[in-house]
Amino acid sequence: MNRKSIVVAACWLAAQTHGVALAADVPANSAVAAPEWTQLFAAPNGTRFGWSGADGVYTIPMNGDERFGGGSATKTFVVFSDSFVGGVNADGSRIGGTQMVNNTSAMLTGATPDAAALQFNVRGNGVDQAQSMVAPTQAGQWYWPGDGLVWKGKLHLYASRMKTGDGGSFNFAQDGVDLVSAKASDPAPFLGGYVRRSLPLFSPRVGSRGEIAYGVATMPLTKPAGAPAPDGFLYVYGVRSDDYNKKLLVARVKPDAMTDGTAYRYWNGTTWGTDITRSAPVANRMGAELSVTPLPDGRYMVVHQLDTLSASVAVRYGDTPVGPFGPPIIVWTCPEDGLTPDTFVYGAKAHPHLSAPGELLISYHVNTFDFWENFSAGGVDIYRPRFIKLPLP
């Protein structure tokens, strides 16, 4: 049995152990492929210092308006985590000297998948050496950016501060959460100056209680964001990584106070408290990345990869920002999960402001346990985002 089979089997077994079954009443509005968006992030041949694949793929409207379809009136900041930088050969293999950095970005003008409107931004040191867009001050650590927003002229990203782990296929560990901020007016935000602030949005594992990390999704329920029912709060979602079962958590803060770690409040199941360790799960079987979107009908939709590494993209509906969220509804089975024996998929999330009327644009990532597979013929098509569209009732 290969590594992929072992990991997926463990996730499936744990889900059965927790007694959570898939929803039987899957609606008829299944997702469809969005090849025009997938093609937008295909790496061009021959670009020596260009972006050629990444995961992460959070999208942030630069005017702060997150309403469905609002992206046509603004630019969109696209933020990536681990990114390949380097050229691509005609056979779809990466050139020698290709580098990997921990985060990059792009800027999209408008809300259509037009390659001419997408500008990738890679930090360099002037001698063809790529560098991460943002980096922590702690030696040996790096950022994997999460979700973010634009508020009063500043672009804010919640970033997971990472370090090397104890070995294994996933040899990394989280050490904290920082808020990284830059001027929204910069043509390539964060490539100029930026400010880092450590926030108390992380709690390490204690016994059987998994580690807690916030910042995997944000939902500003504010008038500037165009929320259907604004209450003035920024909701910041996190996950508690129990054994083989990531559980959804909710915090909130007034946007003006997001830089103040003492201002965050955590949903404990009955009220908003100050103790992060008492954060109460509102849904289970999450992924490490996800989205929560206010719908025009007053409900809230969670989009996530079921059980972190499965081929299933799922949605859940809730009546409030803290749920209760219903059972997972499978809307798409990712065909790339079987692209090769070592490929896997993860990280599903929605992009409402880039969505066309009557649908929700969703992305997910494809990766491989065999790192060098990314350099083989056709390997450039493995590690990059895919997109689907979900018709909405």
SULMO-V372088 format. One record per run of one state. SS is the DSSP state (2 for helix, 1 for strand, 0 for the rest). FROM is the first residue (numbers start at 1). LEN is the number of residues. If there is no record, write none. Layout:
ss=SS from=FROM len=LEN
ss=SS from=FROM len=LEN
This chain:
ss=0 from=1 len=2
ss=2 from=3 len=15
ss=0 from=18 len=13
ss=1 from=31 len=3
ss=0 from=34 len=1
ss=2 from=35 len=6
ss=0 from=41 len=10
ss=1 from=51 len=4
ss=0 from=55 len=3
ss=1 from=58 len=4
ss=0 from=62 len=8
ss=2 from=70 len=4
ss=0 from=74 len=1
ss=1 from=75 len=6
ss=0 from=81 len=2
ss=1 from=83 len=3
ss=0 from=86 len=2
ss=1 from=88 len=1
ss=0 from=89 len=5
ss=1 from=94 len=1
ss=0 from=95 len=4
ss=1 from=99 len=3
ss=0 from=102 len=2
ss=1 from=104 len=6
ss=0 from=110 len=5
ss=2 from=115 len=3
ss=1 from=118 len=4
ss=0 from=122 len=1
ss=1 from=123 len=2
ss=0 from=125 len=5
ss=1 from=130 len=2
ss=0 from=132 len=10
ss=1 from=142 len=10
ss=0 from=152 len=2
ss=1 from=154 len=11
ss=0 from=165 len=7
ss=1 from=172 len=12
ss=0 from=184 len=11
ss=1 from=195 len=5
ss=0 from=200 len=2
ss=1 from=202 len=2
ss=0 from=204 len=2
ss=1 from=206 len=1
ss=0 from=207 len=2
ss=1 from=209 len=1
ss=0 from=210 len=1
ss=1 from=211 len=11
ss=0 from=222 len=11
ss=1 from=233 len=10
ss=0 from=243 len=2
ss=1 from=245 len=10
ss=2 from=255 len=3
ss=0 from=258 len=3
ss=2 from=261 len=3
ss=0 from=264 len=1
ss=1 from=265 len=3
ss=0 from=268 len=4
ss=1 from=272 len=2
ss=0 from=274 len=2
ss=2 from=276 len=3
ss=0 from=279 len=4
ss=1 from=283 len=4
ss=0 from=287 len=3
ss=1 from=290 len=5
ss=0 from=295 len=5
ss=1 from=300 len=6
ss=0 from=306 len=6
ss=1 from=312 len=7
ss=0 from=319 len=6
ss=1 from=325 len=1
ss=0 from=326 len=3
ss=1 from=329 len=5
ss=0 from=334 len=1
ss=2 from=335 len=4
ss=0 from=339 len=4
ss=1 from=343 len=8
ss=0 from=351 len=1
ss=2 from=352 len=3
ss=0 from=355 len=4
ss=1 from=359 len=10
ss=0 from=369 len=2
ss=2 from=371 len=5
ss=0 from=376 len=3
ss=2 from=379 len=3
ss=0 from=382 len=3
ss=1 from=385 len=7
ss=0 from=392 len=2
